[in-house]
């Protein structure tokens, strides 16, 4: 395993090298770019280590370019970044070499200038402690102080120094170890993993926002179940997401047991991850059964039941998003809605599919219907191949029927053709209970197929519902009818 040296022939590296020579600076290409270059997946994000002032070098590099280039400076981190374009478009970040020391109660280090070796010492893992010289006298020289290349070859995540010190100093590195192992399909070296277990309680000094940033990156890997299992085995999961661990296990009464909802959820998560990169759809898969422990009941006749877990689960989504400081906006509502609806299509394939039931599903799901069907298909984790094939056939039939009903009745996201304003003008009444009742009864009649989803049939039903409630239409009702037809 080695990197392709021809990559360094690209103009950006020559320009960085010539600028370093002009200003007598010592610079290195480091970190993730070097790692991914060796793995055969080079990116356009460059990390440049400057032995000295990284921000100053960024300004000098920008000055050497023909076109004016903005330098973004991050004073709190002592870094600077800019965009560079040649044949490609590059994002370059510059940082000065430094050495760090930590106080026990904080993950914020005391930082002072350092050498290349000092900076490599503070790297989280050996596979991220690789460097390539961009200096003119040693251009392209590969630097591997901690045998990171061997670890890349063996597929191992390992800390450069004592893992207990590494993780105690910055506990977020424990989450990063699991993220890298999951993303790269690597193994965490045993001594390193043991240190994670010993230092798991140190995660308490890390903000939930930083934890969630790593957790979301784990969720977006090809097989997130691997990362979640490592979080469980390491003891990290219980520090920030004990609710998920409550899904673990099978309980038996009278010889009857339910499935292990932890294992089932991880299967659903992996299934959905093969179909979509959507983080929030993966969150829906992760939380679709989160309320099963709270709703688990045993009935001697029916066995184990989880009645209402979809309703309580939707409420728990909102509670967990607040706890995790995830977006409390349409993303949260999206996940909660999918959790709330995830049983509906499955219930339909188990019974005769009526047009009315399909209309109500389309109406309630709206634009979520396609993602909901993906989630429901991922939710099929039976070990019985024939049962899986039967469910998938039924889902295909359901999707065919939904397409038919949608094309005919235009139900998805529909608004009843009769508005509250029309009802008030038709009967000369103020906002009141009858307005809502008439509007709702029209909606129900359309969903039940009693009338078609069109203005004229809905208008007639409005008059009938008004008469039933003792309301009299205004004398110029035909004018009102035409006025709202045009609007």
Order of alpha helices (4+ residues) and beta strands (2+ residues): alpha-beta-alpha-beta-alpha-beta-beta-beta-beta-beta-alpha-beta-beta-alpha-beta-alpha-alpha-beta-alpha-alpha-alpha-alpha-alpha-beta-beta-alpha-alpha-alpha-beta-beta-alpha-alpha-alpha-alpha-alpha-alpha-alpha-alpha-alpha-alpha
